[in-house]
C-alpha cells in the first residue's frame, strides 16, 4: 500500500519528504506496545523531534511565510526589540559585575535571536553585559541556527553558544525566553468513555497510521478532571513540568518569560471538551494529525492553570501574567513603534510597521505571557 501523499498545495510530496515520512513511520512503529498501540505522546515525540527526520529536527525550515507556520518574531523585528528591552530592564536590576545570560529555548531558525541580538548590540560594550545561549534539542537543526545567530552576535559583540538543555552551561543569572515552546511539547491524550478513561494514540496499518485507543498504558496523570463528561478529551503535557523544573534548578536570578497560546483550565474544558490538538502544513490545517508523521506541525493549547501550578511546585514565583498585547505595552512597545516609524526609509516601510504592530497587538489574542522569578533570587525581583 503506498504512503499517503503529504498535504501539500500540489497534493504530492517530494522524494525527500516521502523518505522522511517513511523513516518517521518506521520509528513510531518500532516504539509500539506489544499489541501495536502507540500512545499519542510517544507518537508526537517521534513525529516532531526524532533527530534528523522529525518535523522540528531536520534542516528544512518549517517556519516563516515560506514554511508551515510563523511566530510573532516573523511578523516584525519589533517583537524581538520589545523582548530585548525587557531583557535590558532585568539586566539593569542585577549586579553589573555578574555574568548575564539570555537563554532561548526552542530558537527555531534563529529569527528571534537575531532581532534581540541586533537590539542589544546597540548598547556600549554589549559583550561585557550579555551572552546568548541557544537551547535546541535537534543537533542537525541547531548547527544552522547557531551559525546564523553567531554571525550576528559577532558583528554586534555578543558571544553566542549552544546547549542541549537550559542548564547546559551551568547555573546562571539572566533571562530565559520560551516563545511558542510549551504548545509543542508531547501530550498524553485521554478520553472519558463509558465511565472510564481510555488512552488515545495511533496504530500502524500497512504503510499508514490510524487513530486508536487502549486501556491507559501508565497511571493517570495528576490533575485529570474528577467529574468528566462522557466523550471529554483531556490533554496532559507532562514534559512542561520538566521544562519549568529545569528553569527553577538553573536560573539563580532574573526572569523566565514564557510566551504561548492557551487559556485557563475551566475555559479549556468548557470551550474545547474534545481537545485542542491541531496539525498544520504550509499554513493550512490538516484534518488527520496522525497522517504524514514528520511533515506536519502538531500542537495543543497551553493549559496555563497547570503551567502556573507546576511553576509554583518548582519554586518559581509568578511576577506577571497577561495577554501578549499587555506585555508588549509593559515592555515599551509604543515607544519602539514610534522609533521604527521615525527611522523607516520609506512610506511603504512605515505602512508595513503599522500593519505589523496591529498584528502583534491584536492578531495574537490567544497568546499569554507568563513571567516567573527564580525560587531563591540573589538580587531584586524585576517587577
C-alpha positions as CSV (number, residue, x, y, z in Angstrom):
1,X,0.0,0.0,0.0
2,X,1.6,3.4,-1.0
3,X,2.2,6.1,1.5
4,X,-0.4,8.9,1.6
5,X,0.7,11.9,-0.4
6,X,1.7,14.7,2.0
7,X,-0.8,17.5,2.4
8,X,0.9,20.0,0.1
9,X,-0.7,22.5,-2.2
10,X,0.0,20.2,-5.1
11,X,-1.2,17.1,-3.3
12,X,2.2,15.4,-3.8
13,X,5.4,15.0,-1.8
14,X,9.0,15.3,-2.9
15,X,11.1,12.1,-2.8
16,X,12.9,13.5,0.3
17,X,9.6,14.2,2.1
18,X,8.3,10.7,1.3
19,X,11.5,9.1,2.5
20,X,11.4,11.2,5.7
21,X,7.8,10.3,6.3
22,X,8.6,6.6,5.9
23,X,11.5,6.8,8.3
24,X,9.4,8.5,11.0
25,X,6.6,5.9,10.5
26,X,9.1,3.1,11.0
27,X,10.5,4.7,14.1
28,X,7.0,5.1,15.5
29,X,6.0,1.6,14.7
30,X,9.2,0.3,16.4
31,X,8.1,2.1,19.6
32,X,4.7,0.4,19.8
33,X,3.4,-1.6,22.8
34,X,3.3,-5.4,22.3
35,X,-0.2,-5.1,20.8
36,X,0.9,-2.4,18.3
37,X,-0.6,0.6,20.1
38,X,1.4,3.8,20.3
39,X,0.2,6.4,22.9
40,X,-0.1,9.8,21.5
41,X,2.6,11.5,23.5
42,X,5.1,8.9,22.2
43,X,3.9,9.4,18.7
44,X,4.2,13.1,19.0
45,X,7.7,13.0,20.4
46,X,9.0,11.0,17.5
47,X,7.0,12.8,14.8
48,X,8.3,16.2,16.0
49,X,11.7,15.6,17.5
50,X,13.3,12.4,16.1
51,X,16.7,13.8,15.2
52,X,17.2,14.4,11.5
53,X,13.8,13.3,10.5
54,X,11.2,14.8,12.8
55,X,9.3,17.9,11.9
56,X,11.5,20.2,14.0
57,X,14.6,18.2,13.8
58,X,15.6,18.3,10.1
59,X,17.4,21.1,8.3
60,X,14.4,22.1,6.2
61,X,13.0,25.2,7.8
62,X,9.3,24.8,8.7
63,X,8.9,28.4,10.0
64,X,8.1,31.7,8.3
65,X,5.8,32.7,5.4
66,X,7.5,30.1,3.1
67,X,7.2,27.4,5.7
68,X,4.4,25.8,7.6
69,X,3.6,28.4,10.2
70,X,5.0,31.6,11.7
71,X,5.5,33.0,15.2
72,X,5.4,36.6,16.4
73,X,9.1,37.1,15.7
74,X,8.4,36.7,11.9
75,X,5.8,39.4,11.9
76,X,8.3,42.2,12.5
77,X,11.6,42.7,14.4
78,X,9.5,44.9,16.8
79,X,8.6,41.8,18.7
80,X,12.3,40.9,19.4
81,X,13.1,44.5,20.1
82,X,10.4,44.6,22.8
83,X,11.8,41.5,24.4
84,X,15.3,43.0,24.2
85,X,14.0,46.0,26.1
86,X,12.6,43.7,28.8
87,X,16.0,41.9,28.9
88,X,17.8,45.2,29.4
89,X,15.4,46.1,32.3
90,X,16.2,42.9,34.0
91,X,20.0,43.3,33.4
92,X,20.0,46.8,34.9
93,X,18.4,45.5,38.1
94,X,21.1,42.9,38.7
95,X,24.7,43.5,39.9
96,X,26.6,44.8,36.9
97,X,29.7,42.7,37.5
98,X,27.7,39.4,37.4
99,X,27.8,37.4,34.1
100,X,24.3,37.7,32.5
101,X,22.9,35.1,30.0
102,X,20.0,35.2,27.7
103,X,18.9,31.6,27.3
104,X,16.4,31.0,24.5
105,X,14.5,27.7,24.4
106,X,13.5,26.3,21.0
107,X,15.1,29.0,18.9
108,X,13.9,27.7,15.6
109,X,15.9,29.2,12.8
110,X,17.2,32.0,15.0
111,X,14.9,34.8,13.8
112,X,14.0,35.9,17.3
113,X,17.6,35.6,18.5
114,X,18.8,37.8,15.6
115,X,16.3,40.6,16.5
116,X,17.3,40.5,20.1
117,X,21.0,40.5,19.4
118,X,20.6,43.4,16.9
119,X,18.7,45.4,19.5
120,X,21.1,44.7,22.4
121,X,24.1,45.2,20.2
122,X,23.4,48.9,20.0
123,X,24.5,49.4,23.6
124,X,28.0,50.3,24.6
125,X,30.2,47.3,25.0
126,X,27.4,44.7,24.9
127,X,29.8,41.8,25.1
128,X,30.7,42.7,28.7
129,X,27.0,42.7,29.6
130,X,25.4,39.8,27.7
131,X,26.0,36.3,26.4
132,X,23.4,34.4,24.4
133,X,22.6,30.6,24.7
134,X,20.5,28.7,22.1
135,X,18.9,25.6,23.6
136,X,18.0,23.4,20.7
137,X,17.0,19.8,21.0
138,X,17.9,18.8,17.5
139,X,21.6,18.6,16.7
140,X,21.1,18.9,13.0
141,X,18.8,22.0,13.2
142,X,21.0,23.5,15.9
143,X,24.0,23.8,13.7
144,X,22.4,26.1,11.1
145,X,20.6,28.2,13.8
146,X,23.9,28.7,15.7
147,X,25.7,29.7,12.6
148,X,23.1,32.4,11.8
149,X,22.9,33.8,15.4
150,X,26.7,33.6,15.9
151,X,27.3,35.7,12.8
152,X,25.0,38.5,14.1
153,X,26.4,38.2,17.6
154,X,30.0,38.5,16.4
155,X,29.0,41.7,14.4
156,X,27.3,43.1,17.5
157,X,29.9,42.0,20.0
158,X,27.8,39.4,21.9
159,X,29.0,35.9,22.2
160,X,26.6,33.2,21.2
161,X,26.8,29.5,22.1
162,X,24.5,26.5,22.0
163,X,23.5,24.0,24.7
164,X,21.4,20.8,24.9
165,X,19.2,22.0,27.8
166,X,18.5,25.1,29.9
167,X,21.3,24.2,32.4
168,X,23.8,23.1,29.7
169,X,26.1,26.0,30.6
170,X,25.6,25.7,34.3
171,X,23.5,27.9,36.8
172,X,23.2,31.5,35.7
173,X,21.7,34.9,36.2
174,X,19.8,36.3,33.3
175,X,16.6,35.8,31.3
176,X,15.1,32.6,29.9
177,X,12.9,33.1,26.8
178,X,10.4,30.4,25.7
179,X,8.4,31.7,22.7
180,X,5.9,29.1,21.4
181,X,7.7,26.2,23.1
182,X,5.2,24.7,25.5
183,X,2.5,24.2,22.9
184,X,4.7,21.8,21.0
185,X,5.5,19.6,24.0
186,X,4.3,16.0,23.5
187,X,0.8,15.4,25.1
188,X,-0.8,12.4,26.5
189,X,-4.5,12.3,25.3
190,X,-7.2,10.6,27.3
191,X,-10.8,10.2,26.5
192,X,-13.6,9.5,29.1
193,X,-15.8,6.9,27.6
194,X,-18.3,4.6,29.3
195,X,-17.4,5.6,32.8
196,X,-13.6,5.1,32.4
197,X,-10.6,6.9,30.9
198,X,-9.1,5.4,27.7
199,X,-5.8,6.2,26.2
200,X,-5.7,7.8,22.7
201,X,-2.9,7.1,20.2
202,X,-2.2,5.5,16.9
203,X,-1.7,2.1,15.4
204,X,0.1,1.1,12.2
205,X,-1.9,-0.4,9.4
206,X,0.3,-1.2,6.5
207,X,2.1,2.0,5.5
208,X,-0.4,4.2,7.3
209,X,-1.1,5.2,10.8
210,X,-4.6,5.1,12.1
211,X,-6.2,6.6,15.3
212,X,-6.6,4.0,18.1
213,X,-7.4,3.8,21.7
214,X,-6.4,1.5,24.5
215,X,-6.6,1.0,28.3
216,X,-4.2,3.5,29.9
217,X,-0.6,2.4,29.3
218,X,0.6,4.1,32.6
219,X,-1.1,5.6,35.7
220,X,-3.4,8.5,35.0
221,X,-1.6,11.9,35.3
222,X,-2.2,14.2,38.2
223,X,-5.0,16.7,37.6
224,X,-7.3,14.5,35.5
225,X,-10.7,16.1,35.8
226,X,-12.6,14.4,38.7
227,X,-16.0,14.8,37.0
228,X,-15.5,14.4,33.3
229,X,-18.3,14.4,30.7
230,X,-18.7,11.3,28.5
231,X,-16.6,11.9,25.4
232,X,-14.4,14.6,27.1
233,X,-10.8,14.5,26.0
234,X,-8.0,15.5,28.4
235,X,-4.6,16.6,27.1
236,X,-1.7,16.4,29.6
237,X,1.7,17.8,28.6
238,X,3.8,16.2,31.3
239,X,7.1,17.5,29.7
240,X,6.1,21.1,30.6
241,X,6.7,20.4,34.3
242,X,10.2,19.2,33.3
243,X,10.9,22.4,31.4
244,X,9.8,24.5,34.4
245,X,11.9,22.4,36.8
246,X,14.9,22.9,34.6
247,X,14.5,26.6,34.7
248,X,14.0,26.6,38.5
249,X,17.1,24.5,39.0
250,X,19.4,26.7,37.0
251,X,18.1,30.3,37.0
252,X,19.7,31.9,40.0
253,X,18.5,35.4,39.4
254,X,16.5,37.2,36.7
255,X,13.3,36.3,34.9
256,X,11.8,33.5,32.8
257,X,9.5,34.7,30.0
258,X,7.0,32.2,28.6
259,X,5.0,33.3,25.5
260,X,2.4,30.9,24.1
261,X,-1.2,30.5,23.1
262,X,-3.6,28.9,25.6
263,X,-6.1,29.6,28.4
264,X,-7.1,28.7,31.9
265,X,-8.3,25.2,32.5
266,X,-12.1,26.0,33.1
267,X,-12.2,27.7,29.7
268,X,-10.3,24.8,28.0
269,X,-12.8,22.3,29.4
270,X,-15.8,24.4,28.5
271,X,-14.8,25.5,25.0
272,X,-12.7,22.6,23.9
273,X,-14.1,19.5,25.5
274,X,-12.8,17.3,22.7
275,X,-9.3,18.7,22.9
276,X,-7.2,21.3,21.2
277,X,-4.9,19.2,19.1
278,X,-4.1,20.9,15.8
279,X,-2.0,19.9,12.8
280,X,-0.7,22.4,10.2
281,X,1.1,22.1,7.0
282,X,2.0,25.1,4.8
283,X,-0.3,27.4,6.8
284,X,-3.2,25.1,6.3
285,X,-5.0,22.8,8.8
286,X,-4.5,19.1,8.4
287,X,-7.6,17.1,9.3
288,X,-5.8,13.9,10.4
289,X,-2.9,14.8,12.7
290,X,-1.6,11.2,12.6
291,X,-1.2,11.3,8.8
292,X,2.2,12.2,7.3
293,X,4.3,12.0,10.5
294,X,7.3,14.3,10.4
295,X,5.8,16.5,7.7
296,X,3.2,18.4,9.8
297,X,3.3,20.6,12.9
298,X,1.5,19.2,15.9
299,X,0.5,21.4,18.8
300,X,-2.1,21.9,21.6
301,X,-3.3,24.9,23.6
302,X,-1.3,25.5,26.7
303,X,-3.2,24.9,30.0
304,X,-2.0,27.9,31.9
305,X,-3.7,26.8,35.1
306,X,-1.5,23.7,35.1
307,X,1.6,25.7,34.0
308,X,1.3,28.2,36.8
309,X,0.7,25.4,39.3
310,X,3.7,23.4,38.0
311,X,5.8,26.6,38.2
312,X,4.8,27.1,41.9
313,X,5.6,23.5,42.7
314,X,9.1,24.0,41.2
315,X,9.6,27.1,43.4
316,X,9.3,29.6,40.7
317,X,7.4,32.8,41.6
318,X,4.9,34.4,39.3
319,X,5.6,38.1,38.8
320,X,3.4,38.9,35.7
321,X,0.7,37.1,33.8
322,X,-1.2,38.9,31.0
323,X,-2.1,38.9,27.3
324,X,0.7,39.4,24.8
325,X,-0.6,42.8,23.9
326,X,-0.5,43.9,27.6
327,X,3.0,42.5,28.0
328,X,4.2,44.4,24.9
329,X,2.7,47.5,26.4
330,X,4.7,47.0,29.6
331,X,7.9,46.5,27.6
332,X,7.6,49.8,25.8
333,X,6.1,48.7,22.5
334,X,4.5,52.1,21.7
335,X,7.8,53.9,22.0
336,X,9.6,51.3,19.9
337,X,7.0,51.6,17.2
338,X,7.4,55.4,17.1
339,X,11.2,54.9,16.8
340,X,10.7,52.5,14.0
341,X,8.3,54.8,12.2
342,X,10.7,57.7,12.5
343,X,13.6,55.7,11.1
344,X,11.6,54.0,8.4
345,X,13.3,54.6,5.0
346,X,10.0,54.9,3.0
347,X,6.3,55.3,3.3
348,X,5.9,51.6,2.4
349,X,8.1,50.6,5.4
350,X,6.0,52.8,7.7
351,X,2.8,51.1,6.4
352,X,4.4,47.7,7.0
353,X,5.4,48.6,10.5
354,X,1.9,49.8,11.3
355,X,0.3,46.6,10.0
356,X,2.9,44.5,11.9
357,X,2.1,46.4,15.1
358,X,-1.6,45.8,14.6
359,X,-1.0,42.1,14.1
360,X,1.3,41.8,17.2
361,X,-1.2,43.6,19.4
362,X,-4.5,42.2,18.1
363,X,-3.7,39.2,15.9
364,X,-2.3,37.0,18.7
365,X,-5.3,37.4,21.0
366,X,-5.0,33.9,22.4
367,X,-1.4,34.4,23.4
368,X,-0.4,34.8,27.0
369,X,2.8,36.0,28.6
370,X,3.9,34.5,32.0
371,X,6.9,35.9,33.8
372,X,8.5,33.9,36.5
373,X,11.2,34.7,39.1
374,X,13.6,32.1,40.5
375,X,12.9,30.5,43.8
376,X,16.0,31.9,45.6
377,X,16.8,35.2,44.0
378,X,20.2,36.7,44.7
379,X,19.0,40.2,43.8
380,X,15.9,42.3,43.5
381,X,12.9,40.8,41.7
382,X,12.4,42.7,38.4
383,X,8.8,43.6,38.5
